[in-house]
Amino acid sequence: MKRIPLSLILIVSAFVIQAKTLVVYYSYTNNVHNIVLELTKQIEADIVRIEPAEKGLDYAANNYAIGSALISSIRNNPTDAAFYPAIDQVNVNLTEYDCIIICAPLWWSNMAAPLQTYLFHNGEAMGGKKIGLIVSSASSGISGVEGDARRLIPEGDFLSPSLWIRSSQTSNAASMISQWLKTIGYDAMSGVEDIRTDQNIVKYTIFSISGALVAKDALSMQNLEKGLYIVNGKKIYIK
Ligand SMILES: Cc1cc2nc3c(=O)[nH]c(=O)nc-3n(C[C@H](O)[C@H](O)[C@H](O)COP(=O)(O)O)c2cc1C
């Protein structure tokens, strides 16, 4: 019987292929935008911002009348595309992503209407993917937004719990996001491993993306910068 070297078993078990994450969000008064800026300081992700086709609308005027009308229209006709507000075209290939983090403002206890439009048209293509949800509201609880996400992405593999950041907590978003990423096990799920802390492995052969040998023992590994590397033909991300 052929024997597999122990070092190879250790290396293969320690490295996983990096999964790809997309952050999709809408933001009217930029609270969610600021949350996304903090989030993407902490994870590697592509970002898509949804924009309504009709520009310059004041969703907050007259006690949020326009926002209220848009939400009522969707609530009364959730399966009809004509009742969702038009949005600008979004060019993103969802098949490239394993994880999608949706960052949404809450409007009248529901997901902000323009983001619902995007998910109405693309939720099916998100089936089977890991779905994370971050919601910003002034004070209302987020269960209605979670319900919208599950309705619009019926086959999504939702990460639990969602993260609720009140608008008054936006400046604390960094620590709330960092705690949330730990709670949902984001690093393990996305394939990000801090392999430098793994004491079991003593032998490495790590190449840069351009093919240069950059580390082959624990000591040289300590000096590697954050980034993408190739280990035995697999992509890994060192943070
Ligand atoms: C049309 C509209 C309706 C809203 N409805 C609620 C609500 O029912 N409850 C609440 O707590 N906040 C409500 N808000 C406040 C937003 O959820 C909150 O300000 C959020 O942080 C906005 O995110 P943004 O700055 O990214 O747009 C509403 C805001 C708008 C514009």
The ligand as an SDF file (V2000), in Angstrom:
LIG
                    3D

 31 33  0  0  0  0  0  0  0  0999 V2000
  -39.2080   55.8040    3.6390 C   0  0  0  0  0  0  0  0  0  0  0  0
  -38.5680   55.5120    4.9550 C   0  0  0  0  0  0  0  0  0  0  0  0
  -39.2640   54.7770    5.9020 C   0  0  0  0  0  0  0  0  0  0  0  0
  -38.6730   54.4640    7.1190 C   0  0  0  0  0  0  0  0  0  0  0  0
  -39.3580   53.7060    8.0310 N   0  0  0  0  0  0  0  0  0  0  0  0
  -38.8000   53.3950    9.2260 C   0  0  0  0  0  0  0  0  0  0  0  0
  -39.5100   52.6220   10.1920 C   0  0  0  0  0  0  0  0  0  0  0  0
  -40.6610   52.1930    9.9970 O   0  0  0  0  0  0  0  0  0  0  0  0
  -38.8850   52.3300   11.3680 N   0  0  0  0  0  0  0  0  0  0  0  0
  -37.6210   52.7440   11.6470 C   0  0  0  0  0  0  0  0  0  0  0  0
  -37.1120   52.4330   12.7220 O   0  0  0  0  0  0  0  0  0  0  0  0
  -36.9180   53.4780   10.7300 N   0  0  0  0  0  0  0  0  0  0  0  0
  -37.4780   53.8230    9.5400 C   0  0  0  0  0  0  0  0  0  0  0  0
  -36.7810   54.5790    8.6300 N   0  0  0  0  0  0  0  0  0  0  0  0
  -35.4270   55.0130    8.9760 C   0  0  0  0  0  0  0  0  0  0  0  0
  -34.3480   54.1860    8.3080 C   0  0  0  0  0  0  0  0  0  0  0  0
  -34.5800   52.8050    8.4630 O   0  0  0  0  0  0  0  0  0  0  0  0
  -32.9810   54.5060    8.9250 C   0  0  0  0  0  0  0  0  0  0  0  0
  -32.7780   55.8870    8.9460 O   0  0  0  0  0  0  0  0  0  0  0  0
  -31.8560   53.8270    8.1910 C   0  0  0  0  0  0  0  0  0  0  0  0
  -30.6750   53.9810    8.9390 O   0  0  0  0  0  0  0  0  0  0  0  0
  -31.6730   54.4250    6.8050 C   0  0  0  0  0  0  0  0  0  0  0  0
  -30.5920   53.8520    6.1320 O   0  0  0  0  0  0  0  0  0  0  0  0
  -29.8480   54.6490    4.9360 P   0  0  0  0  0  0  0  0  0  0  0  0
  -29.2470   55.8820    5.5850 O   0  0  0  0  0  0  0  0  0  0  0  0
  -28.8030   53.7260    4.4510 O   0  0  0  0  0  0  0  0  0  0  0  0
  -30.8700   54.9890    3.9180 O   0  0  0  0  0  0  0  0  0  0  0  0
  -37.3620   54.9220    7.4170 C   0  0  0  0  0  0  0  0  0  0  0  0
  -36.6790   55.6740    6.4570 C   0  0  0  0  0  0  0  0  0  0  0  0
  -37.2690   55.9670    5.2400 C   0  0  0  0  0  0  0  0  0  0  0  0
  -36.5220   56.7990    4.2340 C   0  0  0  0  0  0  0  0  0  0  0  0
  1  2  1  0
  2  3  1  0
  2 30  2  0
  3  4  2  0
  4  5  1  0
  4 28  1  0
  5  6  2  0
  6  7  1  0
  6 13  1  0
  7  8  2  0
  7  9  1  0
  9 10  1  0
 10 11  2  0
 10 12  1  0
 12 13  2  0
 13 14  1  0
 14 15  1  0
 14 28  1  0
 15 16  1  0
 16 17  1  0
 16 18  1  0
 18 19  1  0
 18 20  1  0
 20 21  1  0
 20 22  1  0
 22 23  1  0
 23 24  1  0
 24 25  2  0
 24 26  1  0
 24 27  1  0
 28 29  2  0
 29 30  1  0
 30 31  1  0
M  END
$$$$
